[in-house]
């Protein structure tokens, strides 16, 4: 192997069709991925929602989660879809209440379990989002673009943002897009 060159030798698995690839419009230039909550070495999936600041050319991953199983209002754990960007110390909410995540159990192969005392029941299929504070009803970040290609999180990493794409198959997305994000993305992004 030549000096100074490193190769990613991981086997690439074909991903399911997530959108009409011909309709993708990428924004010019890259955006610095500046999100201290992301774990170094983790992967940011294609079509992951991004909050992009066009003036500073910086991007943050918008963190949303799909609930995998119903949980009562007095439950202390919520099952979410595997591969989320959840982290201990974040606040998750559903639009009416938000509480802090105190632990994450990733031992189950089918789901991740968040330890949180959410005082409202959640239903399987609902999308929870990262809230701005304890008790907040609004998301911490709202998407205005989507990620173009898989990115390995690390210092100095950049992302390419998508400014328009059609026929996005929500069921095949690795990371969900909440209704608040969809409203902000507007008609340039069509979900089916």
Wavefront OBJ file of the C-alpha trace (Angstrom):
o trace
v 0.000 0.000 0.000
v 1.386 3.403 -0.960
v 2.401 5.793 1.813
v -0.288 8.269 2.821
v -3.107 6.442 1.074
v -5.786 4.618 3.010
v -8.560 2.511 1.581
v -12.043 1.788 2.893
v -12.230 -1.971 2.411
v -15.703 -2.477 3.916
v -18.117 -4.367 1.709
v -20.735 -1.982 0.351
v -24.254 -3.384 0.590
v -26.717 -2.212 -2.051
v -29.322 0.001 -0.428
v -32.974 -0.193 -1.366
v -34.345 2.380 -3.771
v -34.998 5.479 -1.687
v -35.856 8.081 -4.313
v -36.009 8.943 -7.990
v -32.255 9.393 -8.457
v -32.711 11.271 -11.744
v -34.613 14.030 -9.899
v -31.808 14.822 -7.415
v -30.506 18.394 -7.528
v -27.316 18.773 -5.482
v -26.376 22.158 -4.070
v -23.033 23.564 -5.215
v -20.087 23.163 -2.877
v -19.922 21.286 0.396
v -21.020 22.106 3.913
v -18.899 21.505 7.006
v -20.536 18.865 9.193
v -20.339 20.457 12.621
v -22.367 18.304 14.994
v -20.634 17.424 18.261
v -23.447 14.990 19.160
v -22.497 12.604 16.335
v -20.140 9.776 17.254
v -16.834 9.795 15.366
v -16.753 6.870 12.964
v -20.538 6.562 12.721
v -22.261 6.840 9.350
v -24.637 9.568 8.215
v -26.964 7.907 5.695
v -28.052 9.193 2.300
v -31.187 11.359 2.468
v -30.639 12.038 6.186
v -32.279 15.359 7.085
v -29.871 18.273 7.504
v -30.185 21.762 8.956
v -27.897 23.783 6.695
v -26.743 27.348 7.367
v -26.095 28.713 3.874
v -24.298 31.830 5.153
v -21.676 29.954 7.209
v -21.638 26.774 5.036
v -22.228 24.584 8.116
v -24.592 21.622 8.499
v -26.065 19.751 11.468
v -27.839 16.383 11.321
v -31.522 16.611 12.245
v -32.273 13.792 14.680
v -35.671 12.078 14.484
v -36.703 8.602 15.628
v -39.337 6.062 14.600
v -41.113 4.429 17.553
v -41.040 0.622 17.170
v -43.563 -0.373 19.878
v -46.381 1.288 21.816
v -45.383 2.733 25.199
v -47.759 3.878 27.952
v -47.513 7.354 29.469
v -45.805 5.947 32.576
v -43.248 3.876 30.619
v -39.553 4.427 31.305
v -38.288 3.051 27.988
v -39.162 3.713 24.372
v -38.189 1.327 21.575
v -36.923 3.105 18.463
v -35.680 1.948 15.068
v -32.099 0.694 15.056
v -29.384 2.959 13.623
v -30.707 6.243 14.985
v -28.558 9.230 15.937
v -29.805 9.224 19.557
v -27.373 10.111 22.341
v -27.499 10.286 26.135
v -28.353 13.777 27.364
v -30.525 14.783 24.433
v -34.165 15.769 24.839
v -36.737 13.892 22.749
v -40.261 15.093 22.159
v -43.463 14.476 20.280
v -44.742 18.054 19.959
v -46.525 18.174 23.320
v -43.808 17.105 25.762
v -40.031 16.564 25.762
v -37.838 14.727 28.264
v -34.133 13.875 28.603
v -32.697 10.556 27.430
v -30.751 9.128 30.381
v -29.530 5.853 28.823
v -29.538 3.934 25.540
v -29.597 0.137 25.307
v -28.383 -1.081 21.899
v -28.070 -4.761 22.862
v -31.208 -5.902 21.016
v -30.726 -6.631 17.302
v -34.208 -5.392 16.357
v -34.392 -2.025 18.141
v -32.683 0.454 20.464
v -34.287 1.249 23.833
v -34.147 4.815 25.136
v -34.516 5.280 28.887
v -36.712 8.340 29.250
v -39.678 9.333 31.428
v -41.916 10.685 28.680
v -45.197 11.657 30.358
v -47.312 10.942 27.274
v -48.063 7.645 25.546
v -46.389 6.964 22.199
v -47.637 4.723 19.421
v -45.632 2.480 17.113
v -44.872 4.327 13.874
v -44.842 7.782 15.474
v -41.841 9.991 14.819
v -40.170 11.640 17.804
v -37.627 14.436 17.363
v -34.731 16.015 19.217
v -36.267 18.855 21.225
v -34.524 22.094 22.097
v -34.957 21.699 25.889
v -36.791 19.813 28.642
v -40.524 20.326 28.113
v -40.040 22.036 24.734
v -42.616 21.430 22.025
v -40.413 22.408 19.077
v -37.489 20.607 17.403
v -33.937 21.688 18.152
v -33.117 21.710 14.415
v -35.422 21.709 11.390
v -34.325 20.248 8.060
v -33.951 22.487 5.030
v -31.952 19.970 2.940
v -31.155 16.261 2.763
v -27.764 14.525 2.724
v -26.577 13.325 -0.700
v -24.183 10.444 0.063
v -23.154 8.343 3.050
v -20.605 10.177 5.187
v -18.350 8.766 7.903
v -18.421 11.239 10.785
v -15.034 12.691 11.668
v -13.143 15.922 12.184
v -13.271 18.186 9.151
v -15.895 16.076 7.340
v -18.131 17.753 4.767
v -21.526 16.854 3.345
v -23.170 17.531 0.011
v -26.716 18.804 0.414
v -29.672 17.966 -1.805
v -31.825 20.962 -2.711
v -34.525 18.984 -4.516
v -35.549 15.346 -4.957
v -38.785 13.580 -5.861
v -40.433 10.228 -5.132
v -38.719 9.677 -1.763
v -39.846 6.290 -0.404
v -40.206 6.966 3.322
v -40.308 3.283 4.270
v -36.780 2.818 2.859
v -35.155 5.808 4.593
v -32.527 5.012 7.223
v -33.431 8.120 9.224
v -37.009 9.449 9.335
v -38.144 12.907 8.277
v -40.686 14.426 10.681
v -43.792 16.336 9.602
v -42.168 19.594 10.786
v -39.149 18.868 8.562
v -41.393 18.023 5.585
v -43.263 21.293 5.954
v -39.980 23.229 6.018
v -38.529 21.289 3.061
v -41.573 22.270 1.006
v -42.587 21.247 -2.496
v -38.989 20.671 -3.637
v -39.091 17.318 -1.805
v -41.847 14.842 -2.656
v -42.457 11.906 -0.287
v -44.439 8.797 -1.313
l 1 2 3 4 5 6 7 8 9 10 11 12 13 14 15 16 17 18 19 20 21 22 23 24 25 26 27 28 29 30 31 32 33 34 35 36 37 38 39 40 41 42 43 44 45 46 47 48 49 50 51 52 53 54 55 56 57 58 59 60 61 62 63 64 65 66 67 68 69 70 71 72 73 74 75 76 77 78 79 80 81 82 83 84 85 86 87 88 89 90 91 92 93 94 95 96 97 98 99 100 101 102 103 104 105 106 107 108 109 110 111 112 113 114 115 116 117 118 119 120 121 122 123 124 125 126 127 128 129 130 131 132 133 134 135 136 137 138 139 140 141 142 143 144 145 146 147 148 149 150 151 152 153 154 155 156 157 158 159 160 161 162 163 164 165 166 167 168 169 170 171 172 173 174 175 176 177 178 179 180 181 182 183 184 185 186 187 188 189 190 191 192
